[in-house]
Amino acid sequence: MALNFFDQFASPICLGIPLASIALIFPWILFPSPSERWLNNRLVTIQSWFINRFTQQLLLPLNPEGHKWALILTSLVIFLLSLNLLGLLPYTFTPTTQLSLNMGLAVPFWLATIIIGMRNRPTAALGHLLPEGTPTILIPILIIIETISLFIRPLALGVRLTANLTAGHLLIQLIATAAFVLLPIMPTVAILTSMVLLLLTLLEVAVAMIQAYVFVLLLSLYLQENV
């Protein structure tokens, strides 16, 4: 039974086609594309308002050079947000619970910020490895520690997103299983468990949105250090 709890994280395959690829493409179909009309419908208006507000909030601490990343960062947060929320629906698969996918997103973006910093501002980029005013004795140790922390950043991005979503899905499945088992034995306890499940589901919706925002926010902070 314990193994069945983790079956939801296995990538399903149908007719030799990995359904994870379909799950990655599906979110883009749901978003309406803006038309050339002067007045759009309510859905497109809300979508445009959300994108504008998020872009303003994200680019607020960045230098003008970092504003070139507005499109790709906004697209990334919408993509992650859609995958996280769609994964909460019944009989669906959440690609962002796979560490390989999250690392595939984190490593290239993190590496791009490092390359930009080394190309445009190599002195400032290398200066982050050694804080100002460091005693001479501690210089080699701090350089090693800062280098390790620099290379741990993409791992932290991927593991954070994977761990939060995986833990939430496991809790939902455990509590739902407990409510189903307790229903014929102790109906009152089963009803209380179902109420806890409803609250946990609402919490997971918030976690799905927050984790997508945190992922992109940390990328923007890494970008800020290198532009």
RABELVEN-V208417 format. One record per residue. N is the residue number from 1. RES is the residue in three letters. SS is DSSP state (2 for helix, 1 for strand, 0 for the rest). BURIAL is b if it has 9 or more other ideal C-beta (glycine too) atoms within 8 Angstrom, else e. D_FIRST is the distance of its C-alpha to the first C-alpha in Angstrom with 2 decimals. Layout:
n=[N/N]
res=[RES/RES]
ss=[SS/SS]
burial=[BURIAL/BURIAL]
d_first=[D_FIRST/D_FIRST]
This chain:
n=[1/2/3/4/5/6/7/8/9/10/11/12/13/14/15/16/17/18/19/20/21/22/23/24/25/26/27/28/29/30/31/32/33/34/35/36/37/38/39/40/41/42/43/44/45/46/47/48/49/50/51/52/53/54/55/56/57/58/59/60/61/62/63/64/65/66/67/68/69/70/71/72/73/74/75/76/77/78/79/80/81/82/83/84/85/86/87/88/89/90/91/92/93/94/95/96/97/98/99/100/101/102/103/104/105/106/107/108/109/110/111/112/113/114/115/116/117/118/119/120/121/122/123/124/125/126/127/128/129/130/131/132/133/134/135/136/137/138/139/140/141/142/143/144/145/146/147/148/149/150/151/152/153/154/155/156/157/158/159/160/161/162/163/164/165/166/167/168/169/170/171/172/173/174/175/176/177/178/179/180/181/182/183/184/185/186/187/188/189/190/191/192/193/194/195/196/197/198/199/200/201/202/203/204/205/206/207/208/209/210/211/212/213/214/215/216/217/218/219/220/221/222/223/224/225/226/227]
res=[MET/ALA/LEU/ASN/PHE/PHE/ASP/GLN/PHE/ALA/SER/PRO/ILE/CYS/LEU/GLY/ILE/PRO/LEU/ALA/SER/ILE/ALA/LEU/ILE/PHE/PRO/TRP/ILE/LEU/PHE/PRO/SER/PRO/SER/GLU/ARG/TRP/LEU/ASN/ASN/ARG/LEU/VAL/THR/ILE/GLN/SER/TRP/PHE/ILE/ASN/ARG/PHE/THR/GLN/GLN/LEU/LEU/LEU/PRO/LEU/ASN/PRO/GLU/GLY/HIS/LYS/TRP/ALA/LEU/ILE/LEU/THR/SER/LEU/VAL/ILE/PHE/LEU/LEU/SER/LEU/ASN/LEU/LEU/GLY/LEU/LEU/PRO/TYR/THR/PHE/THR/PRO/THR/THR/GLN/LEU/SER/LEU/ASN/MET/GLY/LEU/ALA/VAL/PRO/PHE/TRP/LEU/ALA/THR/ILE/ILE/ILE/GLY/MET/ARG/ASN/ARG/PRO/THR/ALA/ALA/LEU/GLY/HIS/LEU/LEU/PRO/GLU/GLY/THR/PRO/THR/ILE/LEU/ILE/PRO/ILE/LEU/ILE/ILE/ILE/GLU/THR/ILE/SER/LEU/PHE/ILE/ARG/PRO/LEU/ALA/LEU/GLY/VAL/ARG/LEU/THR/ALA/ASN/LEU/THR/ALA/GLY/HIS/LEU/LEU/ILE/GLN/LEU/ILE/ALA/THR/ALA/ALA/PHE/VAL/LEU/LEU/PRO/ILE/MET/PRO/THR/VAL/ALA/ILE/LEU/THR/SER/MET/VAL/LEU/LEU/LEU/LEU/THR/LEU/LEU/GLU/VAL/ALA/VAL/ALA/MET/ILE/GLN/ALA/TYR/VAL/PHE/VAL/LEU/LEU/LEU/SER/LEU/TYR/LEU/GLN/GLU/ASN/VAL]
ss=[0/0/2/2/2/2/2/2/2/0/0/0/1/1/0/0/1/1/2/2/2/2/2/2/2/2/2/2/2/2/0/0/0/0/0/0/0/0/0/0/0/2/2/2/2/2/2/2/2/2/2/2/2/2/2/2/2/2/2/0/0/0/0/2/2/2/2/2/2/2/2/2/2/2/2/2/2/2/2/2/2/2/2/2/2/2/0/0/0/0/0/0/0/0/2/2/2/0/2/2/2/2/2/2/2/2/2/2/2/2/2/2/2/2/2/2/2/2/2/2/0/2/2/2/2/2/2/0/0/0/0/0/0/0/0/2/2/2/2/2/2/2/2/2/2/2/2/2/2/2/2/2/2/2/2/2/2/2/2/2/2/2/2/2/2/2/2/2/2/2/2/2/2/2/2/2/2/2/2/2/2/2/0/0/0/0/2/2/2/2/2/2/2/2/2/2/2/2/2/2/2/2/2/2/2/2/2/2/2/2/2/2/2/2/2/2/2/2/2/2/2/2/2/2/0/0/0]
burial=[e/e/e/e/b/b/e/e/b/e/e/e/e/e/e/e/e/e/b/b/e/e/b/b/e/b/b/e/e/e/b/e/e/e/e/e/e/e/e/e/e/e/e/b/b/e/b/b/e/e/b/e/e/b/b/e/e/b/b/e/e/b/e/e/e/b/b/e/b/b/e/e/b/b/e/b/b/b/b/b/b/b/b/b/b/b/b/b/e/e/e/b/b/b/b/b/b/b/e/e/b/b/b/e/b/b/b/e/b/b/b/e/b/b/e/b/b/b/e/b/e/b/e/b/b/b/e/b/b/b/e/e/e/b/e/e/e/e/b/e/e/b/b/e/e/b/b/e/e/b/e/e/b/b/b/e/b/b/b/b/b/b/e/b/b/b/e/b/b/b/b/b/b/b/b/b/e/b/b/e/e/b/e/e/e/e/e/e/e/b/e/e/b/b/e/b/b/e/e/b/b/e/b/b/b/e/b/b/b/e/b/b/b/b/b/b/b/b/b/b/b/b/b/b/b/b/b]
d_first=[0.00/3.78/5.38/5.20/6.97/9.54/10.23/12.68/14.77/15.40/18.90/19.09/21.91/23.94/26.91/26.90/27.32/24.97/24.32/24.32/28.08/28.45/26.54/29.04/32.00/31.08/31.88/35.48/36.02/35.31/38.04/41.50/44.26/47.39/50.35/54.01/54.97/56.49/54.15/50.42/48.00/45.99/42.79/44.70/46.66/43.60/42.09/45.38/45.70/42.24/42.95/46.39/45.25/42.43/44.81/47.44/45.06/43.62/47.01/48.76/48.52/49.06/52.42/53.96/52.96/49.28/49.76/49.52/45.74/45.54/44.52/41.81/40.26/40.35/38.80/36.02/35.16/35.20/32.98/30.37/30.66/30.13/27.04/25.45/26.32/25.45/21.94/21.40/22.05/19.38/18.42/20.13/19.67/20.96/22.92/23.76/20.27/21.32/23.38/25.51/26.75/27.52/29.33/31.14/32.46/33.19/34.99/37.62/38.55/38.81/40.82/43.07/43.95/44.79/46.94/48.76/49.52/50.78/52.93/54.44/54.53/53.93/55.66/53.65/50.37/51.08/52.42/48.97/48.19/50.93/51.62/55.28/57.00/54.68/56.43/57.42/55.46/52.14/52.66/50.88/47.89/47.55/47.86/44.98/42.80/43.66/43.05/39.57/38.80/40.18/37.89/34.81/35.39/33.65/30.64/30.52/30.82/27.93/25.56/26.47/25.70/22.40/21.17/22.25/20.74/17.36/17.19/18.30/15.82/12.87/14.70/15.34/11.84/10.83/14.07/13.91/10.69/12.56/15.68/14.39/13.14/16.40/18.71/19.68/19.78/21.49/22.79/24.74/21.92/19.89/23.01/23.39/19.82/20.64/23.81/22.08/19.88/23.20/24.79/21.99/22.29/26.02/25.52/23.42/26.29/28.66/26.61/26.49/30.26/31.03/29.14/31.00/34.22/33.63/32.94/36.26/38.08/37.41/38.60/41.73/42.33/42.10/44.52/46.83/47.31/48.52/50.75]
